[in-house]
Amino acid sequence: MVQESIINSFRAKLENDKNKSTSLATVETLLEVLDKSRATTVAEFQNELNQVVAALEKTDYSSTSIRSAADLFTRFTSLAPAALLDQKDFSQVLDLYRQRARSFIKNVRGSRAKISKCARLFFTHHMNILTHSFSKVVLETILDAHKDGFPLKVWVTESQPDASGKHMFEELKKHGVQTTLVLDSCVG
C-alpha cells in the first residue's frame, strides 16, 4: 500500500508551484520513493515504483502525464551495467539509480525552455496561431516569442468542460499577447 504521505507530497509539489508540470512533480515524487527505498532487488524496487505510479494515476492530475513521466524516469534511471546488477549489495544499484534520477530531473527542469527555444524557429511576424486548451509549454513558447518582438495573433479554443482554454486566453492577455477566445460551439 502506498503511503498517503507520498500522494500528499505529490499534490503539494503541484499546489505550491503552479508553474510546475505534472510530469516534473511525478519524477520528483519518484525520486523521493527511490531515496526512501529499502528494496533488495530490481524487481522489488520496480514493484515499489509501480504501486506509487498506480496511486498517482488515481489523483485528479493527468494520468497520461504521470504514466509517461514515470516510464521515462524508469527507463532513464534503471540503466545499469550488468556487473553492477549482479552484485549482492543492491544498495550500490540504488545509489546509481539515485544519481541517474537526479540527472534526469535536471534535464526535465530545463526542457520547457529548450522546447521554447527550438520552436522559435517556426515563428514568423504577424503569425496566426490556433491552440486548444492550456499548456505550460505552449504558453511559455508563445510568451518567449512575444518578448522577442514577434507580433502574434493567438486563437484559443474554450476547451470545455474544464474551460482550460479560457485560462490560456487569460494568461496570454495578461502578458499583452493579441488573443481571441473561440467558443467550442463555434469550432467546426
CYANA upper distance limits for C-alpha pairs under 8 A (distance plus 0.5 A):
  1 MET  CA     51 GLN  CA      7.73
  2 VAL  CA      6 ILE  CA      7.75
  2 VAL  CA     51 GLN  CA      6.84
  2 VAL  CA     52 VAL  CA      6.42
  2 VAL  CA     55 ALA  CA      7.45
  3 GLN  CA      7 ILE  CA      7.68
  4 GLU  CA      8 ASN  CA      6.64
  5 SER  CA      9 SER  CA      6.46
  6 ILE  CA     10 PHE  CA      6.79
  6 ILE  CA     29 THR  CA      7.55
  6 ILE  CA     33 VAL  CA      8.27
  6 ILE  CA     52 VAL  CA      8.36
  7 ILE  CA     11 ARG  CA      6.77
  7 ILE  CA     55 ALA  CA      7.87
  7 ILE  CA     56 LEU  CA      7.06
  8 ASN  CA     12 ALA  CA      6.51
  9 SER  CA     13 LYS  CA      6.70
  9 SER  CA     29 THR  CA      7.66
 10 PHE  CA     14 LEU  CA      7.25
 10 PHE  CA     25 ALA  CA      6.60
 10 PHE  CA     26 THR  CA      7.35
 10 PHE  CA     29 THR  CA      6.37
 10 PHE  CA     56 LEU  CA      8.40
 11 ARG  CA     15 GLU  CA      6.60
 12 ALA  CA     16 ASN  CA      6.19
 13 LYS  CA     17 ASP  CA      6.72
 13 LYS  CA     20 LYS  CA      8.10
 13 LYS  CA     25 ALA  CA      6.51
 14 LEU  CA     18 LYS  CA      6.47
 14 LEU  CA     19 ASN  CA      8.45
 14 LEU  CA     20 LYS  CA      6.54
 14 LEU  CA     21 SER  CA      7.82
 14 LEU  CA     22 THR  CA      7.50
 14 LEU  CA     25 ALA  CA      7.05
 19 ASN  CA    136 LYS  CA      7.90
 20 LYS  CA     24 LEU  CA      7.10
 20 LYS  CA     25 ALA  CA      7.36
 21 SER  CA     25 ALA  CA      6.83
 21 SER  CA    136 LYS  CA      8.00
 22 THR  CA     26 THR  CA      6.57
 22 THR  CA     61 TYR  CA      7.48
 22 THR  CA     62 SER  CA      7.64
 22 THR  CA     65 SER  CA      6.83
 22 THR  CA     66 ILE  CA      7.12
 23 SER  CA     27 VAL  CA      6.90
 23 SER  CA     65 SER  CA      6.01
 23 SER  CA     66 ILE  CA      6.24
 23 SER  CA     68 SER  CA      8.18
 23 SER  CA     69 ALA  CA      5.66
 23 SER  CA     70 ALA  CA      8.49
 24 LEU  CA     28 GLU  CA      6.62
 24 LEU  CA     69 ALA  CA      8.04
 24 LEU  CA    105 ILE  CA      7.79
 24 LEU  CA    108 VAL  CA      7.21
 24 LEU  CA    109 ARG  CA      7.58
 25 ALA  CA     29 THR  CA      6.55
 26 THR  CA     30 LEU  CA      6.69
 26 THR  CA     56 LEU  CA      8.44
 26 THR  CA     66 ILE  CA      6.47
 26 THR  CA     69 ALA  CA      7.07
 26 THR  CA     70 ALA  CA      7.33
 27 VAL  CA     31 LEU  CA      6.65
 27 VAL  CA     69 ALA  CA      6.95
 27 VAL  CA     70 ALA  CA      6.98
 27 VAL  CA     73 PHE  CA      6.88
 27 VAL  CA    105 ILE  CA      7.32
 28 GLU  CA     32 GLU  CA      6.95
 28 GLU  CA    105 ILE  CA      7.56
 29 THR  CA     33 VAL  CA      6.96
 30 LEU  CA     34 LEU  CA      6.65
 30 LEU  CA     49 LEU  CA      7.51
 30 LEU  CA     52 VAL  CA      8.21
 30 LEU  CA     70 ALA  CA      8.18
 31 LEU  CA     35 ASP  CA      6.53
 31 LEU  CA     98 ARG  CA      7.56
 31 LEU  CA    101 ALA  CA      6.97
 31 LEU  CA    102 ARG  CA      8.12
 32 GLU  CA     36 LYS  CA      6.80
 33 VAL  CA     37 SER  CA      6.38
 33 VAL  CA     48 GLU  CA      8.39
 33 VAL  CA     49 LEU  CA      7.90
 34 LEU  CA     94 LEU  CA      7.91
 34 LEU  CA     97 TYR  CA      8.32
 34 LEU  CA     98 ARG  CA      7.17
 35 ASP  CA     98 ARG  CA      7.45
 37 SER  CA     45 PHE  CA      7.75
 39 ALA  CA     44 GLU  CA      6.04
 39 ALA  CA     45 PHE  CA      5.69
 39 ALA  CA     90 PHE  CA      8.24
 40 THR  CA     44 GLU  CA      7.16
 40 THR  CA     45 PHE  CA      7.96
 40 THR  CA     89 ASP  CA      8.40
 40 THR  CA     90 PHE  CA      5.97
 40 THR  CA     91 SER  CA      7.90
 41 THR  CA     45 PHE  CA      6.81
 41 THR  CA     90 PHE  CA      6.86
 42 VAL  CA     46 GLN  CA      6.55
 43 ALA  CA     47 ASN  CA      6.61
 44 GLU  CA     48 GLU  CA      6.91
 45 PHE  CA     49 LEU  CA      6.91
 46 GLN  CA     50 ASN  CA      6.62
 47 ASN  CA     51 GLN  CA      6.72
 48 GLU  CA     52 VAL  CA      6.92
 49 LEU  CA     53 VAL  CA      6.60
 50 ASN  CA     54 ALA  CA      6.57
 51 GLN  CA     55 ALA  CA      6.79
 52 VAL  CA     56 LEU  CA      6.63
 53 VAL  CA     57 GLU  CA      6.60
 53 VAL  CA     66 ILE  CA      7.72
 53 VAL  CA     67 ARG  CA      7.50
 53 VAL  CA     70 ALA  CA      7.44
 54 ALA  CA     58 LYS  CA      7.22
 55 ALA  CA     59 THR  CA      7.66
 56 LEU  CA     63 SER  CA      8.14
 56 LEU  CA     66 ILE  CA      7.58
 57 GLU  CA     61 TYR  CA      7.78
 57 GLU  CA     62 SER  CA      7.86
 57 GLU  CA     63 SER  CA      5.21
 57 GLU  CA     66 ILE  CA      6.92
 57 GLU  CA     67 ARG  CA      7.85
 58 LYS  CA     63 SER  CA      7.97
 59 THR  CA     63 SER  CA      8.42
 61 TYR  CA     66 ILE  CA      8.36
 62 SER  CA     66 ILE  CA      6.83
 63 SER  CA     67 ARG  CA      6.47
 64 THR  CA     68 SER  CA      6.49
 65 SER  CA     69 ALA  CA      6.47
 66 ILE  CA     70 ALA  CA      6.52
 67 ARG  CA     71 ASP  CA      6.57
 68 SER  CA     72 LEU  CA      6.78
 69 ALA  CA     73 PHE  CA      6.48
 70 ALA  CA     74 THR  CA      6.55
 71 ASP  CA     75 ARG  CA      6.68
 72 LEU  CA     76 PHE  CA      6.50
 73 PHE  CA     77 THR  CA      6.44
 73 PHE  CA    101 ALA  CA      7.54
 73 PHE  CA    104 PHE  CA      7.71
 74 THR  CA     78 SER  CA      6.20
 75 ARG  CA     79 LEU  CA      7.21
 76 PHE  CA    100 ARG  CA      7.57
 76 PHE  CA    101 ALA  CA      7.89
 76 PHE  CA    104 PHE  CA      7.54
 77 THR  CA     96 LEU  CA      8.43
 77 THR  CA     97 TYR  CA      5.54
 77 THR  CA     98 ARG  CA      7.96
 77 THR  CA    100 ARG  CA      5.54
 77 THR  CA    101 ALA  CA      5.83
 77 THR  CA    104 PHE  CA      8.08
 78 SER  CA     97 TYR  CA      6.57
 79 LEU  CA     97 TYR  CA      8.46
 80 ALA  CA     84 LEU  CA      7.21
 80 ALA  CA     85 LEU  CA      7.32
 80 ALA  CA     93 VAL  CA      7.96
 80 ALA  CA     96 LEU  CA      7.98
 80 ALA  CA     97 TYR  CA      8.45
 81 PRO  CA     85 LEU  CA      7.04
 82 ALA  CA     86 ASP  CA      6.73
 83 ALA  CA     87 GLN  CA      7.30
 84 LEU  CA     92 GLN  CA      8.05
 84 LEU  CA     93 VAL  CA      7.02
 85 LEU  CA     90 PHE  CA      7.96
 85 LEU  CA     93 VAL  CA      7.02
 89 ASP  CA     93 VAL  CA      8.24
 90 PHE  CA     94 LEU  CA      6.93
 91 SER  CA     95 ASP  CA      6.62
 92 GLN  CA     96 LEU  CA      6.86
 93 VAL  CA     97 TYR  CA      6.71
 94 LEU  CA     98 ARG  CA      6.59
 95 ASP  CA     99 GLN  CA      6.77
 96 LEU  CA    100 ARG  CA      6.68
 97 TYR  CA    101 ALA  CA      6.43
 98 ARG  CA    102 ARG  CA      6.72
 99 GLN  CA    103 SER  CA      6.94
100 ARG  CA    104 PHE  CA      6.62
101 ALA  CA    105 ILE  CA      6.68
102 ARG  CA    106 LYS  CA      6.75
103 SER  CA    107 ASN  CA      6.94
104 PHE  CA    108 VAL  CA      6.73
105 ILE  CA    109 ARG  CA      6.60
106 LYS  CA    110 GLY  CA      7.22
107 ASN  CA    111 SER  CA      6.81
108 VAL  CA    112 ARG  CA      8.36
110 GLY  CA    114 LYS  CA      6.91
111 SER  CA    115 ILE  CA      6.55
112 ARG  CA    116 SER  CA      6.70
112 ARG  CA    137 VAL  CA      6.13
112 ARG  CA    140 GLU  CA      8.02
113 ALA  CA    117 LYS  CA      6.67
113 ALA  CA    140 GLU  CA      8.23
113 ALA  CA    141 THR  CA      8.41
114 LYS  CA    118 CYS  CA      6.73
115 ILE  CA    119 ALA  CA      6.49
115 ILE  CA    137 VAL  CA      7.99
115 ILE  CA    141 THR  CA      7.98
116 SER  CA    120 ARG  CA      6.73
116 SER  CA    137 VAL  CA      7.71
116 SER  CA    138 VAL  CA      8.34
116 SER  CA    140 GLU  CA      7.16
116 SER  CA    141 THR  CA      4.88
116 SER  CA    142 ILE  CA      8.47
116 SER  CA    144 ASP  CA      7.63
117 LYS  CA    121 LEU  CA      8.20
117 LYS  CA    141 THR  CA      8.03
119 ALA  CA    123 PHE  CA      7.80
119 ALA  CA    141 THR  CA      7.53
120 ARG  CA    141 THR  CA      7.82
120 ARG  CA    145 ALA  CA      6.90
123 PHE  CA    127 MET  CA      7.41
123 PHE  CA    145 ALA  CA      7.93
123 PHE  CA    150 PHE  CA      8.11
124 THR  CA    150 PHE  CA      7.42
125 HIS  CA    150 PHE  CA      5.71
125 HIS  CA    151 PRO  CA      6.03
125 HIS  CA    152 LEU  CA      7.22
126 HIS  CA    150 PHE  CA      7.55
126 HIS  CA    151 PRO  CA      5.55
126 HIS  CA    152 LEU  CA      5.49
126 HIS  CA    153 LYS  CA      7.27
127 MET  CA    151 PRO  CA      7.68
127 MET  CA    152 LEU  CA      5.63
127 MET  CA    153 LYS  CA      6.73
128 ASN  CA    152 LEU  CA      6.66
128 ASN  CA    153 LYS  CA      5.33
128 ASN  CA    154 VAL  CA      6.33
128 ASN  CA    155 TRP  CA      7.94
129 ILE  CA    152 LEU  CA      7.99
129 ILE  CA    153 LYS  CA      6.74
129 ILE  CA    154 VAL  CA      5.21
129 ILE  CA    155 TRP  CA      6.47
130 LEU  CA    154 VAL  CA      6.42
130 LEU  CA    155 TRP  CA      5.16
130 LEU  CA    156 VAL  CA      6.39
130 LEU  CA    157 THR  CA      8.21
131 THR  CA    154 VAL  CA      7.87
131 THR  CA    155 TRP  CA      6.77
131 THR  CA    156 VAL  CA      5.53
131 THR  CA    157 THR  CA      7.03
132 HIS  CA    156 VAL  CA      6.22
132 HIS  CA    157 THR  CA      5.53
132 HIS  CA    158 GLU  CA      7.90
132 HIS  CA    159 SER  CA      7.03
132 HIS  CA    165 GLY  CA      6.69
133 SER  CA    156 VAL  CA      7.67
133 SER  CA    157 THR  CA      6.92
133 SER  CA    158 GLU  CA      7.28
133 SER  CA    159 SER  CA      5.69
133 SER  CA    163 ALA  CA      7.97
133 SER  CA    164 SER  CA      5.48
133 SER  CA    165 GLY  CA      4.47
133 SER  CA    166 LYS  CA      8.20
133 SER  CA    168 MET  CA      7.38
134 PHE  CA    138 VAL  CA      8.29
134 PHE  CA    139 LEU  CA      8.11
134 PHE  CA    164 SER  CA      5.75
134 PHE  CA    165 GLY  CA      5.83
134 PHE  CA    167 HIS  CA      7.20
134 PHE  CA    168 MET  CA      5.58
135 SER  CA    139 LEU  CA      6.50
135 SER  CA    168 MET  CA      8.05
136 LYS  CA    140 GLU  CA      6.56
137 VAL  CA    141 THR  CA      6.61
138 VAL  CA    142 ILE  CA      6.63
139 LEU  CA    143 LEU  CA      6.56
139 LEU  CA    168 MET  CA      7.73
139 LEU  CA    171 GLU  CA      8.47
139 LEU  CA    172 LEU  CA      7.91
140 GLU  CA    144 ASP  CA      6.44
141 THR  CA    145 ALA  CA      6.77
142 ILE  CA    146 HIS  CA      6.61
143 LEU  CA    147 LYS  CA      6.60
143 LEU  CA    172 LEU  CA      7.94
143 LEU  CA    175 HIS  CA      7.92
143 LEU  CA    177 VAL  CA      8.16
144 ASP  CA    148 ASP  CA      6.70
145 ALA  CA    149 GLY  CA      7.11
145 ALA  CA    150 PHE  CA      6.06
146 HIS  CA    150 PHE  CA      5.50
146 HIS  CA    151 PRO  CA      6.82
146 HIS  CA    152 LEU  CA      7.47
146 HIS  CA    177 VAL  CA      7.41
152 LEU  CA    177 VAL  CA      7.39
152 LEU  CA    178 GLN  CA      7.01
153 LYS  CA    177 VAL  CA      7.69
153 LYS  CA    178 GLN  CA      5.60
153 LYS  CA    179 THR  CA      6.31
153 LYS  CA    180 THR  CA      8.40
154 VAL  CA    177 VAL  CA      8.02
154 VAL  CA    178 GLN  CA      6.80
154 VAL  CA    179 THR  CA      5.23
154 VAL  CA    180 THR  CA      6.90
155 TRP  CA    179 THR  CA      6.30
155 TRP  CA    180 THR  CA      5.41
155 TRP  CA    181 LEU  CA      6.55
155 TRP  CA    182 VAL  CA      7.14
156 VAL  CA    165 GLY  CA      6.42
156 VAL  CA    166 LYS  CA      8.07
156 VAL  CA    168 MET  CA      7.75
156 VAL  CA    169 PHE  CA      6.69
156 VAL  CA    179 THR  CA      7.79
156 VAL  CA    180 THR  CA      6.72
156 VAL  CA    181 LEU  CA      5.50
156 VAL  CA    182 VAL  CA      6.30
157 THR  CA    165 GLY  CA      6.00
157 THR  CA    166 LYS  CA      8.13
157 THR  CA    181 LEU  CA      6.42
157 THR  CA    182 VAL  CA      5.15
157 THR  CA    183 LEU  CA      6.50
157 THR  CA    184 ASP  CA      6.61
157 THR  CA    187 VAL  CA      8.35
158 GLU  CA    163 ALA  CA      6.02
158 GLU  CA    164 SER  CA      7.30
158 GLU  CA    165 GLY  CA      4.91
158 GLU  CA    166 LYS  CA      5.90
158 GLU  CA    181 LEU  CA      6.82
158 GLU  CA    182 VAL  CA      6.30
158 GLU  CA    183 LEU  CA      5.63
158 GLU  CA    184 ASP  CA      6.10
159 SER  CA    163 ALA  CA      5.47
159 SER  CA    164 SER  CA      6.20
159 SER  CA    165 GLY  CA      5.53
159 SER  CA    166 LYS  CA      7.97
159 SER  CA    183 LEU  CA      8.45
159 SER  CA    184 ASP  CA      6.94
160 GLN  CA    164 SER  CA      7.69
160 GLN  CA    165 GLY  CA      8.39
160 GLN  CA    184 ASP  CA      7.59
163 ALA  CA    167 HIS  CA      7.41
164 SER  CA    168 MET  CA      7.01
165 GLY  CA    169 PHE  CA      6.61
165 GLY  CA    181 LEU  CA      8.18
166 LYS  CA    170 GLU  CA      6.65
166 LYS  CA    181 LEU  CA      7.38
167 HIS  CA    171 GLU  CA      6.75
168 MET  CA    172 LEU  CA      6.70
169 PHE  CA    173 LYS  CA      6.64
169 PHE  CA    179 THR  CA      6.99
169 PHE  CA    180 THR  CA      7.66
169 PHE  CA    181 LEU  CA      6.72
170 GLU  CA    174 LYS  CA      6.53
171 GLU  CA    175 HIS  CA      7.03
172 LEU  CA    176 GLY  CA      6.95
172 LEU  CA    177 VAL  CA      5.76
172 LEU  CA    178 GLN  CA      8.09
172 LEU  CA    179 THR  CA      7.26
173 LYS  CA    177 VAL  CA      5.91
173 LYS  CA    178 GLN  CA      7.22
173 LYS  CA    179 THR  CA      6.85
182 VAL  CA    186 CYS  CA      7.15
182 VAL  CA    187 VAL  CA      7.85
183 LEU  CA    187 VAL  CA      7.50
